[in-house]
């Protein structure tokens, strides 16, 4: 840097003293000045930006370790407070792209401080109850992984009691979190006792079908498919929460792939003989081909979700996160141009501004919530409007039209299991004309009503079978034509997914 400064000054002297060389000297002086700025920027990055990035990351790491070890919230607050200060310094001193990275890390640290503030405000009794409940859940998950179902059920039951104790000892948002954890842990305890063994058995049958099915004869393959479907129907009856939805989805997928409903005596012949009476009485009739909500159908899952880690498949796009920010001391302030605004557990990135005393936000950009959900698009007074994309932590997303905070118009829904819908959407559900492509390779094109096949439509199975005709609430009902892969078919009246006596055979074209 000193050499470049000296060179720049020397070229100025040459330009002043030697008019014939002035143009060349000025050009060389400009080059020296440009190189000097680059050198100054590099020096600032080395001496100002990088040390702060390293220090802030170290503080964040120490804070994360303290949280994972359920350390003192006051110590976590000290570390996060220092980290926030250093990140702010880095934002002011670093150049792009490090400035943008520092801004993102700053927003995350601010969110962590807000969450840790709940721990500080709840008091030591709440903190102790929270630690005890969390430790019991960890032990229960360990037993679950080892398939010690009785131990897992017992530990989840005790954890639920501990969370209920935390509800009594905590306050505010942390009390609400403890209540939700208690409810979920009760579900996990039930699933460990009743659901998990049936889930394991159904998974084993489904895996055998997937691995060995291609080498079996058609009757053997159908028999194994029926037994696997019965296993998932049993699990649907015994499970609660997300696993119940997934088990039903897996059963429907097997029925759809097989192209035929369960035989009348299949549940009695292959069903669990140890099903608790209270659970068996709650069983709903198995869906036949095309039954159930088609948007939720997916391939058989191999693992049973625990503790709410896998969200249930959603047939409707109904975001749970709220757009309006929550702030403790007046509405959040927003820059006039693009920027980052943190309000409670919500982060706004883009051109947003507060447009009312109630804290409603308008603008365009990305909204991120602490639970991992995000929306990219336009807000008008806190409501999604126009084009936008909402993504869930489960991997599901919707991209398309929004009207007054509702997914309405035309859009695409991608589901966690791999199914994909494109077409008309009303109130977050497929309604109108659209196409649903299943992860299994099946495909439906036609009319929908609230997520169900309803109206005229065509369904093509991966095995070559296809149906064209009328649907009513997810079932073949009315006039239609069914073709087997061989080319032979049947045309006539269908009722509740089955052929009636009113119809005729169709001969395969030669």
Secondary structure, DSSP 8 states (H G I E B T S, - for coil): -HHHHHHHHHHHHHHHH-GGGHHHHHHHHHHHHHHHHHHHHHHHIIIIIHHHHHHHHHHHHHHHHHHHTT--HHHHHHHHHHHHHHHHHHHHH--TTHHHHHHHHHHHHHHHHHHHHHHHHH-HHHHHHHHHHHHHHHHHHHHHHTT-HHHHHHHHHHHHHHHHHHHHH--HHHHHHHHHHHHHHHHHHHIIIIIHHHHHHHHHHHHHHHHHGGGS-HHHHHHHHHHHHHHHHHHHHH--THHHHHHHHHHHHHHHHHTS---TTHHHHHS-TT--HHHHTT------TT-S-GGG-----SS---TT-S----SS----S-SS---SSS-----SSSEEEEETTEEEEEEEEE-STT--EEEEEEEEETTS-EEEEEEETTEEEEEEEEE-TTS-EEEEEEETTEEEEEEEEE-TTS-EEEEEEETTEEEEEEEEE-TTS-EEEEEEETTEEEEEEEEE-TTS-EEEEEEETTEEEEEEEEE-TTS-EEEEEEETTEEEEEEEEE----
